[in-house]
């Protein structure tokens, strides 16, 4: 049941990725047996203040929604420090490594986990699981193994489950004129693209100039077949979507750079070809620019993070309400079957500082947010957070209630079921960010050279060869053996989940 009073107090959304914080709570009523369990297991005496470090106001909101319940059930009063996303890594590292500040709980990107675990500035959580069951069996297995653990030890609990999915204009696919013209041009029926090649055809076909017809209506501005996040600092995400489809790996099992493999080169060449059907400012684009272009009705398709789905239903922001479908990222046909993997860039997890004087209570709050609260806030349109538990994707009723209120009209339950099924399938096949110490430096080098290729300064093979050389230099400067050990742990976790072909 949605707390309507709280919702009315907070119906203003800022498109810059965060929402206005307000007083009040929108917590969902929890079944009585769960309330009894929480009361029984809460570390309620004596009352404590617990300091949480968070990146950006958008990740503060879930805590604000549940802080009163947490205090009531456990006696723990939450205090916060929020840092802008650009400064967050440096601030967390400074705080944890030098024991600056008094943070008990931090919400971080999971790709930072190995660096912090190796430095012993965060604590393993297994020792605290008797305090409140974190229900790890309910977490999507790739997320649990690749983002919450380092080796065999549990170091974090999930807070936000990012995954990239495929958005498309359903109304265009359903238009008879467009279907007839597509079949005449490509020789097969216009359907939701299942392969990268089909996605290319889709983008090419729907790219139109101002004045041309689209679904029987004359365009008042140029229309593009696809959107892409190809600005500096973002373009490696697009590359990764294709790279993993071709079964690419950052390093091989001997810790030799493998980004300049056939898979890496093909992925980069794909992007170079596809950009022809994207807006002209694509090489400067980021998440927000692409999201806005799609919501404003300028794009036929887009691969973006799963949270954008909730924005589609904002009646004041979206021009494509009731026109959008979602699917898994298109894959590659190999050996007469579709080879599909989804990318899971970013995400957020909660870690307990080794300098905390109340680690048990920090764990209790993390567990409460990850289990009890998350069934609500991951489906709440006011947050940037996405599902990360199997149970989240079974609650289309909660999502439908939220989106119906959010859009001002009844949202069909089957639409929500379809979206959550896509999220579930994608998370179950999820491929993580590179998660080794200094990963930001490795990725920044990769992103720089991808961008140079897209600017026409280098060809794909030359660029990725230079990336491989610079990665080897970076590994040596950071400490080759330590980096190799960290990669072997990550690689071993990957092998638990998939057999590399």
C-alpha positions in Angstrom: 0.0 0.0 0.0 1.4 3.4 -1.0 1.5 6.1 1.7 -0.5 8.7 -0.3 0.1 11.5 2.2 3.8 11.2 1.9 3.5 10.9 -1.8 1.7 14.2 -2.1 4.4 15.9 -0.1 7.0 14.7 -2.6 5.8 14.9 -6.2 8.5 17.1 -7.6 11.3 15.5 -9.5 14.5 17.0 -10.6 15.8 15.6 -13.9 19.4 15.9 -12.8 19.1 12.4 -11.3 17.9 13.2 -7.8 14.7 14.1 -6.1 13.7 16.8 -3.6 13.9 15.3 -0.1 11.0 16.0 2.2 9.8 15.1 5.7 7.6 12.1 6.1 7.8 8.5 5.3 6.5 6.4 2.4 7.3 3.0 3.9 5.2 0.0 2.9 3.3 -1.9 5.6 5.2 -4.9 6.5 3.5 -8.2 7.3 3.1 -8.7 11.1 5.4 -11.7 11.3 8.2 -9.7 9.7 7.6 -6.8 12.1 7.8 -9.2 15.0 11.1 -10.6 13.7 12.6 -7.1 13.3 11.6 -6.2 16.8 13.1 -9.4 18.1 16.4 -9.1 16.3 16.9 -5.3 16.4 19.9 -4.1 18.5 17.7 -1.6 20.3 19.5 -0.8 23.6 21.0 1.5 24.2 20.0 4.1 21.6 22.7 4.9 19.1 23.6 7.4 16.4 24.9 5.8 13.3 26.7 7.9 10.6 26.1 7.0 7.0 28.2 8.2 4.1 26.3 8.5 0.8 27.0 9.7 -2.8 24.4 12.2 -3.8 20.9 13.1 -2.6 19.3 10.4 -4.8 20.7 7.7 -2.6 19.8 9.6 0.6 16.1 9.4 -0.1 15.7 5.6 0.6 17.3 6.1 4.0 15.1 9.2 4.7 12.0 7.2 3.8 12.8 4.5 6.4 14.7 6.4 9.1 11.7 6.7 11.4 10.9 3.0 11.2 14.6 2.1 11.8 14.7 4.3 14.9 11.4 2.9 16.2 12.4 -0.7 15.7 16.1 -0.6 16.7 16.7 2.7 18.6 19.3 3.6 16.0 19.2 7.2 14.8 20.7 7.8 11.3 23.0 10.7 10.5 24.2 11.5 7.0 27.0 12.9 5.0 26.3 13.3 1.3 29.1 13.9 -1.2 28.8 14.8 -4.9 29.3 11.8 -7.1 32.4 13.3 -8.7 34.2 13.6 -5.4 32.8 10.5 -3.7 35.5 7.9 -4.5 38.2 10.2 -3.2 36.2 11.1 -0.1 35.4 7.5 0.8 39.0 6.5 0.2 40.2 9.3 2.4 37.7 8.6 5.1 38.2 4.8 5.2 42.0 4.6 4.6 43.0 7.5 6.9 40.1 6.9 9.4 39.0 10.5 8.7 35.5 11.2 10.0 33.4 8.7 12.0 31.5 6.9 9.3 29.9 3.6 10.3 28.2 2.7 7.1 29.0 3.7 3.5 27.1 3.3 0.3 29.7 2.7 -2.5 30.1 1.4 -6.0 30.7 -2.4 -5.8 33.7 -2.2 -8.1 35.6 -0.5 -5.3 35.1 -3.5 -3.0 38.3 -5.4 -3.7 40.5 -2.3 -3.1 38.8 -1.6 0.3 38.7 -5.2 1.3 42.4 -5.8 0.6 43.2 -2.6 2.6 41.1 -4.0 5.5 39.2 -0.7 5.9 35.9 -2.5 5.6 34.9 -5.6 7.6 33.6 -9.0 6.4 30.0 -9.3 7.3 29.5 -13.0 7.7 30.2 -12.7 11.4 27.1 -10.5 11.8 24.6 -12.5 9.8 23.0 -13.9 13.0 21.9 -10.3 14.0 19.5 -10.0 11.1 19.3 -12.5 8.2 20.4 -10.7 5.0 18.5 -13.2 2.9 21.4 -13.7 0.5 19.6 -16.5 -1.4 17.2 -13.9 -2.6 19.9 -11.8 -4.2 20.5 -12.3 -7.9 23.4 -14.7 -8.0 25.7 -12.6 -10.2 25.2 -9.6 -8.0 25.8 -11.5 -4.8 28.9 -13.3 -6.1 30.5 -10.5 -8.1 29.5 -7.4 -6.2 28.9 -8.4 -2.6 31.7 -10.9 -2.1 35.5 -10.8 -2.5 36.6 -14.3 -2.8 34.5 -16.4 -0.5 33.9 -13.6 2.1 30.8 -11.4 2.2 31.8 -7.8 2.4 28.7 -5.9 1.4 24.9 -6.0 1.1 23.2 -4.6 -2.0 21.4 -1.3 -2.1 20.8 -0.6 -5.7 21.0 -3.1 -8.6 21.9 -1.4 -11.9 21.6 -3.3 -15.2 21.3 -2.1 -18.8 18.3 -3.0 -20.8 16.9 -2.3 -24.3 14.1 0.3 -24.7 12.1 0.6 -27.9 9.1 2.5 -29.3 6.4 -0.2 -29.2 4.0 2.0 -31.1 6.3 2.1 -34.1 6.7 -1.6 -34.2 2.9 -2.0 -34.1 2.3 0.4 -37.0 1.2 -1.4 -40.1 2.8 1.0 -42.6 6.2 0.7 -40.8 5.9 -3.0 -40.6 5.2 -3.3 -44.3 8.0 -1.0 -45.3 10.5 -2.7 -43.0 9.7 -6.1 -44.4 10.1 -4.8 -48.0 13.5 -3.3 -47.1 15.1 -6.0 -44.9 13.3 -9.1 -45.9 12.1 -10.1 -42.4 9.3 -9.0 -40.1 9.7 -5.9 -37.9 9.9 -7.2 -34.3 11.8 -6.4 -31.2 15.5 -6.8 -32.1 17.1 -9.9 -30.6 20.6 -9.6 -32.1 23.0 -6.7 -32.5 22.6 -6.9 -36.3 18.8 -6.6 -36.0 19.3 -3.6 -33.6 21.4 -2.0 -36.3 18.7 -2.5 -38.9 16.1 -1.1 -36.5 18.2 2.0 -35.9 18.9 2.5 -39.6 15.3 2.1 -40.6 13.8 4.5 -38.1 16.3 7.3 -38.6 14.3 10.0 -40.4 14.7 13.7 -41.4 12.4 16.5 -40.5 9.4 16.5 -42.9 9.5 12.8 -43.5 6.7 10.5 -42.3 6.9 8.4 -39.1 4.0 6.1 -38.4 1.9 8.2 -40.8 2.7 11.6 -39.2 5.0 14.3 -40.6 8.1 14.9 -38.4 8.6 18.4 -37.1 12.2 17.6 -36.2 14.9 15.0 -37.0 14.2 11.6 -35.5 16.9 9.1 -34.7 17.0 5.3 -34.6 19.0 5.0 -31.5 20.6 6.9 -28.6 24.1 6.1 -27.2 26.0 7.3 -24.2 29.3 8.2 -26.0 30.5 11.2 -24.1 33.9 11.1 -22.5 33.6 9.0 -19.3 30.6 7.2 -20.6 31.5 5.6 -23.9 33.0 2.5 -22.4 29.5 1.4 -21.3 28.4 1.2 -24.9 31.5 -0.7 -25.8 31.1 -3.1 -22.9 27.5 -4.0 -24.0 28.9 -5.3 -27.3 32.2 -6.6 -25.9 30.5 -9.1 -23.5 28.0 -10.2 -26.2 31.1 -11.4 -28.2 32.3 -13.2 -25.0 35.0 -10.6 -24.3 37.0 -10.5 -21.1 39.1 -7.6 -19.7 42.1 -9.9 -19.0 42.7 -13.6 -19.7 43.3 -16.1 -17.0 47.0 -15.2 -16.9 46.2 -11.5 -16.3 47.2 -10.5 -19.8 45.1 -7.6 -21.2 42.4 -9.0 -23.5 40.5 -5.9 -24.5 42.4 -5.8 -27.8 41.0 -9.2 -28.8 38.7 -9.8 -31.7 35.7 -9.2 -29.4 37.1 -5.8 -28.4 37.8 -4.7 -31.9 34.4 -5.9 -33.2 32.6 -4.1 -30.3 34.3 -0.8 -31.2 33.6 -1.2 -34.9 29.9 -1.9 -34.1 29.7 1.4 -32.2 31.4 3.3 -35.0 28.8 1.9 -37.4 25.8 2.5 -35.2 26.6 6.1 -34.3 25.5 7.1 -37.8 21.9 6.7 -36.6 22.2 8.6 -33.3 21.8 12.4 -32.6 24.7 14.6 -33.8 25.7 15.5 -30.2 26.1 11.8 -29.2 29.9 12.2 -28.6 29.1 14.6 -25.8 26.2 12.6 -24.4 25.6 11.1 -21.0 22.8 9.3 -19.2 20.6 12.4 -18.7 20.9 13.6 -22.3 19.9 10.2 -23.6 17.1 9.7 -21.2 15.7 13.1 -22.0 15.9 12.5 -25.8 14.0 9.2 -25.5 11.4 10.7 -23.2 10.9 13.7 -25.5 10.1 11.3 -28.4 13.3 11.8 -30.5 14.6 8.2 -30.4 13.3 4.9 -31.6 15.5 2.8 -29.4 18.0 3.1 -26.6 20.1 0.9 -24.3 20.2 2.5 -20.8 20.0 1.6 -17.2 16.8 0.0 -15.9 15.7 2.9 -13.7 14.7 4.9 -16.8 11.6 2.8 -17.1 10.0 4.6 -14.2 10.6 8.0 -15.8 8.6 6.9 -18.8 5.5 7.1 -16.7 6.0 10.6 -15.4 3.2 12.5 -17.1 4.9 15.9 -16.9 8.2 14.7 -18.3 7.4 11.9 -20.8 6.0 12.2 -24.3 6.1 8.5 -24.8 3.7 7.3 -22.1 2.0 4.0 -23.3 4.4 3.8 -26.3 7.5 2.1 -24.8 8.5 -1.5 -24.6 11.5 -3.1 -22.9 13.7 -6.1 -23.7 17.0 -7.6 -22.9 20.1 -6.1 -24.6 20.4 -7.7 -28.1 22.9 -10.4 -28.3 24.9 -12.4 -30.9 23.8 -15.5 -32.8 26.4 -18.2 -32.4 26.1 -21.9 -33.1 22.4 -21.5 -33.9 21.6 -19.9 -30.6 21.4 -16.4 -29.2 24.4 -15.5 -27.0 23.2 -13.0 -24.5 24.7 -11.3 -21.5 23.7 -8.1 -19.8 26.0 -5.5 -18.3 25.7 -4.4 -14.7 27.6 -1.1 -14.5 27.7 0.8 -11.2 25.1 -0.4 -8.7 25.5 0.5 -5.1 26.3 -1.7 -2.0 26.6 -1.0 1.7 29.8 -1.6 3.6 30.7 -1.3 7.3 33.8 0.7 8.2 36.5 -1.2 10.2 36.8 1.9 12.3 33.1 1.8 13.4 32.6 1.4 17.1 29.1 -0.1 16.5 29.6 -2.5 13.5 26.8 -4.8 14.6 24.3 -1.9 14.4 25.7 -0.7 11.1 25.2 -4.2 9.8 21.6 -4.3 11.2 20.8 -1.1 9.3 22.4 -2.4 6.1 20.5 -5.6 6.4 17.2 -3.9 7.1 17.6 -1.6 4.1 18.6 -4.4 1.8 15.8 -6.8 2.9 12.8 -5.1 4.5 13.0 -1.6 2.9 14.2 -2.5 -0.6 11.0 -4.2 -1.7 9.5 -0.6 -1.6 12.3 1.8 -2.5 13.6 -0.1 -5.5 10.2 0.1 -7.1 9.5 3.8 -6.1 9.7 6.2 -9.0 11.2 8.9 -6.8 14.5 7.0 -6.4 17.2 6.0 -8.8 17.4 2.6 -7.3 16.7 -0.7 -9.2 15.8 -4.2 -8.2 18.5 -6.6 -7.0 16.5 -9.4 -5.4 14.4 -12.1 -7.1 11.5 -11.1 -4.8 11.6 -7.5 -6.1 10.8 -8.8 -9.6 7.8 -10.7 -8.4 6.0 -7.6 -7.1 4.5 -6.1 -10.2 1.6 -5.1 -8.0 3.7 -2.7 -6.0 5.3 -1.2 -9.1 1.9 -0.8 -10.8 0.5 1.0 -7.8 3.4 3.4 -7.8 3.4 4.1 -11.5 -0.3 4.5 -11.6 -0.1 7.2 -9.0 3.0 8.6 -10.6 1.4 8.9 -14.1 -2.1 9.8 -13.1 -3.6 6.9 -14.9 -3.9 3.1 -14.4 -0.8 1.3 -15.4 -1.4 -2.2 -16.7 -0.1 -4.9 -14.4 1.2 -6.9 -17.4 3.4 -4.0 -18.4 5.1 -4.0 -15.0 5.4 -7.8 -15.2 7.1 -7.6 -18.5 9.6 -5.0 -17.3 10.4 -6.9 -14.1 10.9 -10.1 -16.2 13.4 -8.3 -18.4 15.2 -7.0 -15.3 15.2 -10.5 -13.8 16.6 -12.2 -16.9 19.2 -9.4 -17.3 20.4 -9.6 -13.7 20.6 -13.4 -13.9 22.9 -13.0 -16.9 24.7 -10.0 -15.5 28.4 -9.1 -16.2 30.1 -6.8 -13.7 32.4 -3.8 -14.0 36.1 -4.5 -13.8 36.5 -4.9 -10.0 40.2 -4.8 -9.1 42.2 -2.1 -7.2 42.7 1.1 -9.2 39.8 0.0 -11.6 39.0 3.7 -12.1 42.4 4.2 -13.7 42.1 1.2 -16.0 38.6 2.2 -17.1 39.6 5.8 -17.7 42.4 4.7 -20.0 39.9 2.5 -21.9 37.3 5.2 -22.1 39.8 7.7 -23.4 41.0 5.6 -26.3 37.4 4.5 -27.2 36.5 8.2 -27.4 39.6 8.9 -29.6 38.5 6.2 -32.0 35.0 7.7 -32.2 36.6 11.2 -32.9 38.4 9.6 -35.8 41.9 10.0 -34.3 42.8 6.2 -34.2 41.5 3.0 -35.7 40.0 0.4 -33.4 42.9 -2.1 -33.4 45.5 0.6 -32.9 43.6 2.1 -30.0 42.9 -1.1 -28.1 46.6 -2.2 -28.6 47.6 1.0 -26.9 45.1 0.4 -24.1 46.6 -3.0 -23.5 50.1 -1.5 -23.3 49.0 1.2 -20.9 47.1 -1.3 -18.7 50.3 -3.4 -18.4 52.2 -0.3 -17.4 49.5 0.6 -14.8 49.5 -2.9 -13.4 53.3 -2.7 -12.9 53.1 0.7 -11.3 50.4 -0.4 -8.9 52.0 -3.7 -8.1 51.7 -6.5 -10.6 51.4 -9.5 -8.3 48.8 -7.9 -6.2 46.7 -6.9 -9.2 47.1 -10.4 -10.7 45.9 -11.9 -7.4 42.9 -9.6 -7.3 42.0 -10.5 -11.0 42.3 -14.2 -10.3 39.8 -13.9 -7.5 37.4 -12.0 -9.8 38.0 -14.4 -12.6 37.3 -17.4 -10.3 34.0 -15.8 -9.3 33.1 -15.4 -13.0 33.9 -19.1 -13.7 31.5 -20.1 -10.9 28.7 -18.4 -12.8 29.5 -19.1 -16.5 31.6 -21.4 -18.6 33.6 -19.2 -20.9 33.3 -20.3 -24.5 
